[in-house]
């Protein structure tokens, strides 16, 4: 039944023009470079003191920047983003989770690196 419904929508010019919204949790791909980037932090215990790996990915090109830091606070995010944005430039938007470094510094982090939210 789902296949039949999909075929009907795809064949209908009015329905097809609207486009279905992406389901929750789907990571959209950017339409061009520096449009949408996604970032997160993970712990790699083998790195010792620099165990916090900050990773940022351009959702269009899949270009990735990773750097090791001593923490996951806003100052570490800012240092990572300054490195990540130094060559390609500042993206239009950065998708993050609700981690403390992003949530508590919601406006400070993008302002410091020059990213408009």
N, CA, C and O atoms as a GROMACS GRO file, in nm:
protein
  468
    1UNK      N    1   0.082  -0.119   0.000
    1UNK     CA    2   0.000   0.000   0.000
    1UNK      C    3   0.087   0.126   0.000
    1UNK      O    4   0.054   0.224  -0.067
    2UNK      N    5   0.200   0.125   0.076
    2UNK     CA    6   0.287   0.241   0.081
    2UNK      C    7   0.349   0.268  -0.055
    2UNK      O    8   0.366   0.384  -0.094
    3UNK      N    9   0.384   0.164  -0.128
    3UNK     CA   10   0.441   0.178  -0.262
    3UNK      C   11   0.340   0.241  -0.356
    3UNK      O   12   0.374   0.328  -0.436
    4UNK      N   13   0.216   0.196  -0.347
    4UNK     CA   14   0.110   0.250  -0.432
    4UNK      C   15   0.088   0.399  -0.402
    4UNK      O   16   0.074   0.479  -0.494
    5UNK      N   17   0.084   0.435  -0.275
    5UNK     CA   18   0.066   0.575  -0.237
    5UNK      C   19   0.182   0.660  -0.287
    5UNK      O   20   0.162   0.771  -0.336
    6UNK      N   21   0.303   0.608  -0.276
    6UNK     CA   22   0.421   0.681  -0.323
    6UNK      C   23   0.413   0.704  -0.474
    6UNK      O   24   0.446   0.812  -0.522
    7UNK      N   25   0.371   0.602  -0.548
    7UNK     CA   26   0.358   0.614  -0.694
    7UNK      C   27   0.253   0.718  -0.732
    7UNK      O   28   0.272   0.792  -0.829
    8UNK      N   29   0.144   0.724  -0.658
    8UNK     CA   30   0.038   0.822  -0.686
    8UNK      C   31   0.091   0.963  -0.664
    8UNK      O   32   0.070   1.051  -0.747
    9UNK      N   33   0.159   0.984  -0.553
    9UNK     CA   34   0.215   1.116  -0.523
    9UNK      C   35   0.318   1.156  -0.627
    9UNK      O   36   0.320   1.270  -0.672
   10UNK      N   37   0.405   1.063  -0.667
   10UNK     CA   38   0.508   1.093  -0.765
   10UNK      C   39   0.450   1.124  -0.903
   10UNK      O   40   0.509   1.202  -0.978
   11UNK      N   41   0.337   1.065  -0.937
   11UNK     CA   42   0.278   1.089  -1.068
   11UNK      C   43   0.192   1.215  -1.072
   11UNK      O   44   0.162   1.265  -1.180
   12UNK      N   45   0.152   1.266  -0.960
   12UNK     CA   46   0.067   1.385  -0.951
   12UNK      C   47   0.153   1.511  -0.952
   12UNK      O   48   0.236   1.531  -0.863
   13UNK      N   49   0.135   1.597  -1.055
   13UNK     CA   50   0.215   1.719  -1.065
   13UNK      C   51   0.195   1.812  -0.945
   13UNK      O   52   0.291   1.871  -0.896
   14UNK      N   53   0.071   1.825  -0.897
   14UNK     CA   54   0.045   1.913  -0.783
   14UNK      C   55   0.108   1.860  -0.656
   14UNK      O   56   0.168   1.936  -0.579
   15UNK      N   57   0.097   1.728  -0.633
   15UNK     CA   58   0.154   1.668  -0.512
   15UNK      C   59   0.306   1.666  -0.518
   15UNK      O   60   0.373   1.692  -0.418
   16UNK      N   61   0.359   1.636  -0.635
   16UNK     CA   62   0.504   1.623  -0.651
   16UNK      C   63   0.574   1.757  -0.627
   16UNK      O   64   0.685   1.760  -0.574
   17UNK      N   65   0.511   1.867  -0.664
   17UNK     CA   66   0.570   2.000  -0.648
   17UNK      C   67   0.584   2.037  -0.501
   17UNK      O   68   0.674   2.112  -0.465
   18UNK      N   69   0.496   1.985  -0.416
   18UNK     CA   70   0.500   2.019  -0.273
   18UNK      C   71   0.619   1.955  -0.203
   18UNK      O   72   0.680   2.016  -0.116
   19UNK      N   73   0.651   1.835  -0.240
   19UNK     CA   74   0.763   1.764  -0.177
   19UNK      C   75   0.728   1.724  -0.035
   19UNK      O   76   0.676   1.805   0.043
   20UNK      N   77   0.756   1.602  -0.002
   20UNK     CA   78   0.727   1.552   0.133
   20UNK      C   79   0.834   1.600   0.230
   20UNK      O   80   0.952   1.601   0.195
   21UNK      N   81   0.794   1.639   0.352
   21UNK     CA   82   0.895   1.679   0.450
   21UNK      C   83   0.979   1.558   0.494
   21UNK      O   84   0.933   1.444   0.489
   22UNK      N   85   1.100   1.586   0.536
   22UNK     CA   86   1.186   1.478   0.585
   22UNK      C   87   1.137   1.430   0.721
   22UNK      O   88   1.096   1.511   0.804
   23UNK      N   89   1.139   1.300   0.745
   23UNK     CA   90   1.100   1.250   0.877
   23UNK      C   91   1.197   1.299   0.984
   23UNK      O   92   1.313   1.332   0.956
   24UNK      N   93   1.149   1.302   1.108
   24UNK     CA   94   1.233   1.346   1.220
   24UNK      C   95   1.358   1.260   1.231
   24UNK      O   96   1.351   1.138   1.212
   25UNK      N   97   1.470   1.323   1.260
   25UNK     CA   98   1.594   1.249   1.277
   25UNK      C   99   1.674   1.234   1.150
   25UNK      O  100   1.787   1.183   1.154
   26UNK      N  101   1.620   1.276   1.038
   26UNK     CA  102   1.692   1.264   0.911
   26UNK      C  103   1.787   1.382   0.897
   26UNK      O  104   1.749   1.496   0.922
   27UNK      N  105   1.908   1.354   0.857
   27UNK     CA  106   2.005   1.461   0.834
   27UNK      C  107   1.998   1.505   0.688
   27UNK      O  108   2.041   1.432   0.599
   28UNK      N  109   1.942   1.624   0.664
   28UNK     CA  110   1.932   1.671   0.526
   28UNK      C  111   2.069   1.704   0.469
   28UNK      O  112   2.159   1.746   0.541
   29UNK      N  113   2.084   1.685   0.340
   29UNK     CA  114   2.208   1.723   0.272
   29UNK      C  115   2.193   1.868   0.230
   29UNK      O  116   2.085   1.911   0.190
   30UNK      N  117   2.301   1.941   0.239
   30UNK     CA  118   2.298   2.081   0.196
   30UNK      C  119   2.288   2.089   0.045
   30UNK      O  120   2.324   1.995  -0.026
   31UNK      N  121   2.239   2.201  -0.004
   31UNK     CA  122   2.227   2.221  -0.148
   31UNK      C  123   2.355   2.274  -0.209
   31UNK      O  124   2.377   2.264  -0.330
   32UNK      N  125   2.441   2.329  -0.123
   32UNK     CA  126   2.569   2.381  -0.169
   32UNK      C  127   2.667   2.380  -0.052
   32UNK      O  128   2.627   2.366   0.063
   33UNK      N  129   2.794   2.395  -0.083
   33UNK     CA  130   2.897   2.397   0.021
   33UNK      C  131   2.874   2.515   0.115
   33UNK      O  132   2.824   2.620   0.074
   34UNK      N  133   2.908   2.497   0.240
   34UNK     CA  134   2.896   2.598   0.346
   34UNK      C  135   2.752   2.638   0.375
   34UNK      O  136   2.727   2.744   0.433
   35UNK      N  137   2.656   2.555   0.336
   35UNK     CA  138   2.517   2.585   0.367
   35UNK      C  139   2.478   2.526   0.503
   35UNK      O  140   2.422   2.596   0.588
   36UNK      N  141   2.506   2.398   0.522
   36UNK     CA  142   2.468   2.330   0.647
   36UNK      C  143   2.582   2.241   0.691
   36UNK      O  144   2.626   2.153   0.616
   37UNK      N  145   2.629   2.262   0.812
   37UNK     CA  146   2.732   2.177   0.871
   37UNK      C  147   2.673   2.113   0.995
   37UNK      O  148   2.583   2.168   1.058
   38UNK      N  149   2.725   1.996   1.031
   38UNK     CA  150   2.683   1.927   1.152
   38UNK      C  151   2.805   1.903   1.238
   38UNK      O  152   2.912   1.870   1.187
   39UNK      N  153   2.790   1.918   1.370
   39UNK     CA  154   2.904   1.904   1.460
   39UNK      C  155   2.866   1.826   1.585
   39UNK      O  156   2.751   1.827   1.628
   40UNK      N  157   2.965   1.759   1.642
   40UNK     CA  158   2.944   1.685   1.767
   40UNK      C  159   3.079   1.658   1.832
   40UNK      O  160   3.184   1.680   1.773
   41UNK      N  161   3.073   1.610   1.956
   41UNK     CA  162   3.193   1.578   2.033
   41UNK      C  163   3.180   1.434   2.082
   41UNK      O  164   3.073   1.391   2.125
   42UNK      N  165   3.290   1.361   2.076
   42UNK     CA  166   3.293   1.225   2.131
   42UNK      C  167   3.422   1.207   2.211
   42UNK      O  168   3.518   1.282   2.192
   43UNK      N  169   3.423   1.110   2.298
   43UNK     CA  170   3.542   1.085   2.380
   43UNK      C  171   3.620   0.966   2.325
   43UNK      O  172   3.564   0.859   2.298
   44UNK      N  173   3.749   0.987   2.309
   44UNK     CA  174   3.840   0.881   2.265
   44UNK      C  175   3.944   0.868   2.376
   44UNK      O  176   4.042   0.942   2.378
   45UNK      N  177   3.923   0.773   2.467
   45UNK     CA  178   4.009   0.761   2.586
   45UNK      C  179   4.155   0.735   2.552
   45UNK      O  180   4.244   0.771   2.628
   46UNK      N  181   4.180   0.674   2.436
   46UNK     CA  182   4.318   0.646   2.396
   46UNK      C  183   4.398   0.774   2.369
   46UNK      O  184   4.521   0.770   2.365
   47UNK      N  185   4.331   0.886   2.352
   47UNK     CA  186   4.399   1.014   2.328
   47UNK      C  187   4.451   1.077   2.457
   47UNK      O  188   4.515   1.181   2.454
   48UNK      N  189   4.422   1.013   2.572
   48UNK     CA  190   4.469   1.066   2.700
   48UNK      C  191   4.405   1.200   2.735
   48UNK      O  192   4.283   1.213   2.733
   49UNK      N  193   4.487   1.297   2.768
   49UNK     CA  194   4.438   1.429   2.811
   49UNK      C  195   4.355   1.498   2.702
   49UNK      O  196   4.262   1.572   2.734
   50UNK      N  197   4.387   1.474   2.577
   50UNK     CA  198   4.314   1.533   2.464
   50UNK      C  199   4.206   1.436   2.413
   50UNK      O  200   4.196   1.411   2.293
   51UNK      N  201   4.127   1.382   2.507
   51UNK     CA  202   4.034   1.275   2.473
   51UNK      C  203   3.904   1.322   2.407
   51UNK      O  204   3.826   1.239   2.361
   52UNK      N  205   3.879   1.452   2.402
   52UNK     CA  206   3.755   1.502   2.344
   52UNK      C  207   3.776   1.534   2.196
   52UNK      O  208   3.840   1.633   2.161
   53UNK      N  209   3.721   1.449   2.110
   53UNK     CA  210   3.734   1.469   1.966
   53UNK      C  211   3.613   1.547   1.915
   53UNK      O  212   3.500   1.498   1.919
   54UNK      N  213   3.638   1.668   1.868
   54UNK     CA  214   3.534   1.752   1.810
   54UNK      C  215   3.535   1.728   1.659
   54UNK      O  216   3.640   1.736   1.595
   55UNK      N  217   3.418   1.700   1.602
   55UNK     CA  218   3.409   1.667   1.460
   55UNK      C  219   3.300   1.753   1.396
   55UNK      O  220   3.189   1.764   1.449
   56UNK      N  221   3.332   1.814   1.282
   56UNK     CA  222   3.237   1.895   1.207
   56UNK      C  223   3.238   1.849   1.062
   56UNK      O  224   3.344   1.827   1.004
   57UNK      N  225   3.117   1.833   1.003
   57UNK     CA  226   3.104   1.782   0.867
   57UNK      C  227   3.017   1.876   0.784
   57UNK      O  228   2.910   1.919   0.829
   58UNK      N  229   3.063   1.909   0.662
   58UNK     CA  230   2.983   1.984   0.566
   58UNK      C  231   2.884   1.883   0.506
   58UNK      O  232   2.926   1.784   0.446
   59UNK      N  233   2.754   1.906   0.522
   59UNK     CA  234   2.654   1.809   0.479
   59UNK      C  235   2.639   1.801   0.327
   59UNK      O  236   2.574   1.709   0.277
   60UNK      N  237   2.698   1.894   0.254
   60UNK     CA  238   2.694   1.888   0.107
   60UNK      C  239   2.807   1.802   0.052
   60UNK      O  240   2.784   1.707  -0.024
   61UNK      N  241   2.928   1.835   0.091
   61UNK     CA  242   3.045   1.768   0.033
   61UNK      C  243   3.098   1.653   0.118
   61UNK      O  244   3.181   1.575   0.072
   62UNK      N  245   3.050   1.643   0.241
   62UNK     CA  246   3.100   1.546   0.340
   62UNK      C  247   3.243   1.577   0.384
   62UNK      O  248   3.310   1.493   0.443
   63UNK      N  249   3.288   1.699   0.354
   63UNK     CA  250   3.420   1.742   0.403
   63UNK      C  251   3.413   1.744   0.555
   63UNK      O  252   3.315   1.790   0.613
   64UNK      N  253   3.519   1.692   0.619
   64UNK     CA  254   3.517   1.678   0.764
   64UNK      C  255   3.640   1.743   0.826
   64UNK      O  256   3.749   1.740   0.768
   65UNK      N  257   3.621   1.801   0.944
   65UNK     CA  258   3.732   1.854   1.022
   65UNK      C  259   3.718   1.796   1.161
   65UNK      O  260   3.612   1.805   1.222
   66UNK      N  261   3.826   1.738   1.212
   66UNK     CA  262   3.827   1.683   1.348
   66UNK      C  263   3.947   1.739   1.421
   66UNK      O  264   4.054   1.757   1.363
   67UNK      N  265   3.929   1.766   1.550
   67UNK     CA  266   4.040   1.813   1.632
   67UNK      C  267   4.023   1.761   1.774
   67UNK      O  268   3.911   1.744   1.821
   68UNK      N  269   4.135   1.736   1.840
   68UNK     CA  270   4.134   1.684   1.977
   68UNK      C  271   4.152   1.798   2.076
   68UNK      O  272   4.235   1.886   2.056
   69UNK      N  273   4.072   1.795   2.184
   69UNK     CA  274   4.076   1.902   2.285
   69UNK      C  275   4.071   1.842   2.425
   69UNK      O  276   4.042   1.724   2.442
   70UNK      N  277   4.099   1.924   2.524
   70UNK     CA  278   4.098   1.879   2.663
   70UNK      C  279   3.960   1.879   2.725
   70UNK      O  280   3.943   1.830   2.836
   71UNK      N  281   3.861   1.933   2.656
   71UNK     CA  282   3.726   1.938   2.711
   71UNK      C  283   3.622   1.955   2.603
   71UNK      O  284   3.652   1.958   2.484
   72UNK      N  285   3.496   1.966   2.648
   72UNK     CA  286   3.386   1.986   2.554
   72UNK      C  287   3.306   2.111   2.590
   72UNK      O  288   3.187   2.120   2.558
   73UNK      N  289   3.372   2.206   2.654
   73UNK     CA  290   3.308   2.332   2.692
   73UNK      C  291   3.305   2.426   2.572
   73UNK      O  292   3.364   2.400   2.468
   74UNK      N  293   3.234   2.537   2.590
   74UNK     CA  294   3.220   2.635   2.482
   74UNK      C  295   3.354   2.681   2.428
   74UNK      O  296   3.369   2.698   2.307
   75UNK      N  297   3.453   2.703   2.515
   75UNK     CA  298   3.584   2.750   2.467
   75UNK      C  299   3.651   2.647   2.375
   75UNK      O  300   3.722   2.683   2.282
   76UNK      N  301   3.627   2.517   2.403
   76UNK     CA  302   3.681   2.411   2.317
   76UNK      C  303   3.608   2.407   2.182
   76UNK      O  304   3.671   2.386   2.078
   77UNK      N  305   3.477   2.427   2.185
   77UNK     CA  306   3.398   2.431   2.062
   77UNK      C  307   3.443   2.549   1.976
   77UNK      O  308   3.458   2.536   1.855
   78UNK      N  309   3.464   2.664   2.039
   78UNK     CA  310   3.509   2.783   1.967
   78UNK      C  311   3.645   2.758   1.902
   78UNK      O  312   3.666   2.795   1.786
   79UNK      N  313   3.737   2.698   1.976
   79UNK     CA  314   3.870   2.668   1.920
   79UNK      C  315   3.858   2.573   1.802
   79UNK      O  316   3.924   2.591   1.700
   80UNK      N  317   3.774   2.471   1.816
   80UNK     CA  318   3.754   2.375   1.707
   80UNK      C  319   3.694   2.445   1.584
   80UNK      O  320   3.744   2.428   1.473
   81UNK      N  321   3.588   2.523   1.604
   81UNK     CA  322   3.523   2.590   1.491
   81UNK      C  323   3.614   2.691   1.424
   81UNK      O  324   3.610   2.706   1.302
   82UNK      N  325   3.696   2.760   1.500
   82UNK     CA  326   3.791   2.854   1.438
   82UNK      C  327   3.886   2.780   1.344
   82UNK      O  328   3.920   2.830   1.236
   83UNK      N  329   3.928   2.661   1.384
   83UNK     CA  330   4.013   2.579   1.296
   83UNK      C  331   3.934   2.526   1.177
   83UNK      O  332   3.980   2.534   1.063
   84UNK      N  333   3.814   2.474   1.204
   84UNK     CA  334   3.733   2.412   1.099
   84UNK      C  335   3.690   2.511   0.992
   84UNK      O  336   3.682   2.476   0.875
   85UNK      N  337   3.663   2.634   1.032
   85UNK     CA  338   3.612   2.735   0.938
   85UNK      C  339   3.724   2.817   0.874
   85UNK      O  340   3.697   2.896   0.784
   86UNK      N  341   3.847   2.800   0.918
   86UNK     CA  342   3.959   2.883   0.871
   86UNK      C  343   3.981   2.873   0.720
   86UNK      O  344   4.005   2.975   0.656
   87UNK      N  345   3.974   2.755   0.664
   87UNK     CA  346   4.002   2.739   0.521
   87UNK      C  347   3.877   2.753   0.434
   87UNK      O  348   3.875   2.837   0.344
   88UNK      N  349   3.772   2.674   0.459
   88UNK     CA  350   3.657   2.681   0.367
   88UNK      C  351   3.570   2.804   0.389
   88UNK      O  352   3.505   2.852   0.295
   89UNK      N  353   3.566   2.857   0.511
   89UNK     CA  354   3.481   2.971   0.542
   89UNK      C  355   3.375   2.934   0.644
   89UNK      O  356   3.367   2.820   0.689
   90UNK      N  357   3.293   3.032   0.679
   90UNK     CA  358   3.189   3.013   0.781
   90UNK      C  359   3.061   2.965   0.715
   90UNK      O  360   3.013   3.028   0.620
   91UNK      N  361   3.003   2.855   0.764
   91UNK     CA  362   2.878   2.804   0.705
   91UNK      C  363   2.759   2.891   0.742
   91UNK      O  364   2.764   2.969   0.836
   92UNK      N  365   2.652   2.876   0.666
   92UNK     CA  366   2.529   2.950   0.694
   92UNK      C  367   2.462   2.900   0.821
   92UNK      O  368   2.404   2.979   0.896
   93UNK      N  369   2.470   2.770   0.846
   93UNK     CA  370   2.407   2.711   0.965
   93UNK      C  371   2.489   2.590   1.011
   93UNK      O  372   2.551   2.520   0.931
   94UNK      N  373   2.487   2.568   1.143
   94UNK     CA  374   2.554   2.453   1.201
   94UNK      C  375   2.452   2.378   1.286
   94UNK      O  376   2.392   2.436   1.377
   95UNK      N  377   2.433   2.250   1.256
   95UNK     CA  378   2.340   2.165   1.332
   95UNK      C  379   2.417   2.100   1.445
   95UNK      O  380   2.522   2.038   1.423
   96UNK      N  381   2.365   2.113   1.568
   96UNK     CA  382   2.428   2.054   1.686
   96UNK      C  383   2.324   1.977   1.766
   96UNK      O  384   2.204   1.984   1.737
   97UNK      N  385   2.371   1.904   1.867
   97UNK     CA  386   2.277   1.844   1.961
   97UNK      C  387   2.254   1.946   2.073
   97UNK      O  388   2.294   2.062   2.061
   98UNK      N  389   2.192   1.903   2.180
   98UNK     CA  390   2.166   1.993   2.292
   98UNK      C  391   2.270   1.979   2.401
   98UNK      O  392   2.239   1.998   2.519
   99UNK      N  393   2.394   1.945   2.364
   99UNK     CA  394   2.501   1.932   2.462
   99UNK      C  395   2.525   2.063   2.534
   99UNK      O  396   2.492   2.169   2.482
  100UNK      N  397   2.582   2.057   2.654
  100UNK     CA  398   2.602   2.176   2.736
  100UNK      C  399   2.679   2.288   2.666
  100UNK      O  400   2.648   2.406   2.684
  101UNK      N  401   2.779   2.253   2.587
  101UNK     CA  402   2.860   2.356   2.520
  101UNK      C  403   2.777   2.433   2.418
  101UNK      O  404   2.801   2.551   2.395
  102UNK      N  405   2.681   2.366   2.357
  102UNK     CA  406   2.598   2.431   2.256
  102UNK      C  407   2.476   2.497   2.318
  102UNK      O  408   2.443   2.611   2.284
  103UNK      N  409   2.408   2.428   2.410
  103UNK     CA  410   2.286   2.480   2.470
  103UNK      C  411   2.310   2.599   2.562
  103UNK      O  412   2.239   2.699   2.552
  104UNK      N  413   2.409   2.590   2.650
  104UNK     CA  414   2.432   2.698   2.745
  104UNK      C  415   2.494   2.821   2.680
  104UNK      O  416   2.479   2.932   2.729
  105UNK      N  417   2.564   2.800   2.570
  105UNK     CA  418   2.628   2.911   2.499
  105UNK      C  419   2.562   2.931   2.362
  105UNK      O  420   2.629   2.962   2.264
  106UNK      N  421   2.432   2.913   2.358
  106UNK     CA  422   2.359   2.911   2.232
  106UNK      C  423   2.391   3.032   2.143
  106UNK      O  424   2.402   3.017   2.021
  107UNK      N  425   2.407   3.147   2.201
  107UNK     CA  426   2.434   3.266   2.120
  107UNK      C  427   2.580   3.306   2.123
  107UNK      O  428   2.629   3.368   2.028
  108UNK      N  429   2.650   3.273   2.230
  108UNK     CA  430   2.790   3.314   2.242
  108UNK      C  431   2.881   3.242   2.143
  108UNK      O  432   2.966   3.306   2.082
  109UNK      N  433   2.866   3.112   2.127
  109UNK     CA  434   2.955   3.036   2.038
  109UNK      C  435   2.943   3.084   1.894
  109UNK      O  436   3.045   3.117   1.834
  110UNK      N  437   2.823   3.090   1.834
  110UNK     CA  438   2.815   3.136   1.695
  110UNK      C  439   2.863   3.280   1.678
  110UNK      O  440   2.922   3.313   1.575
  111UNK      N  441   2.839   3.365   1.776
  111UNK     CA  442   2.883   3.503   1.766
  111UNK      C  443   3.034   3.514   1.765
  111UNK      O  444   3.090   3.592   1.688
  112UNK      N  445   3.101   3.437   1.849
  112UNK     CA  446   3.247   3.443   1.858
  112UNK      C  447   3.313   3.400   1.728
  112UNK      O  448   3.414   3.458   1.688
  113UNK      N  449   3.258   3.298   1.662
  113UNK     CA  450   3.318   3.251   1.537
  113UNK      C  451   3.261   3.320   1.414
  113UNK      O  452   3.305   3.294   1.302
  114UNK      N  453   3.162   3.408   1.434
  114UNK     CA  454   3.106   3.484   1.322
  114UNK      C  455   2.998   3.412   1.245
  114UNK      O  456   2.969   3.449   1.132
  115UNK      N  457   2.938   3.309   1.304
  115UNK     CA  458   2.834   3.230   1.237
  115UNK      C  459   2.698   3.288   1.272
  115UNK      O  460   2.666   3.305   1.390
  116UNK      N  461   2.617   3.316   1.173
  116UNK     CA  462   2.483   3.369   1.195
  116UNK      C  463   2.389   3.252   1.218
  116UNK      O  464   2.389   3.156   1.141
  117UNK      N  465   2.306   3.260   1.324
  117UNK     CA  466   2.211   3.152   1.351
  117UNK      C  467   2.073   3.191   1.308
  117UNK      O  468   1.979   3.112   1.323
   0.00000   0.00000   0.00000
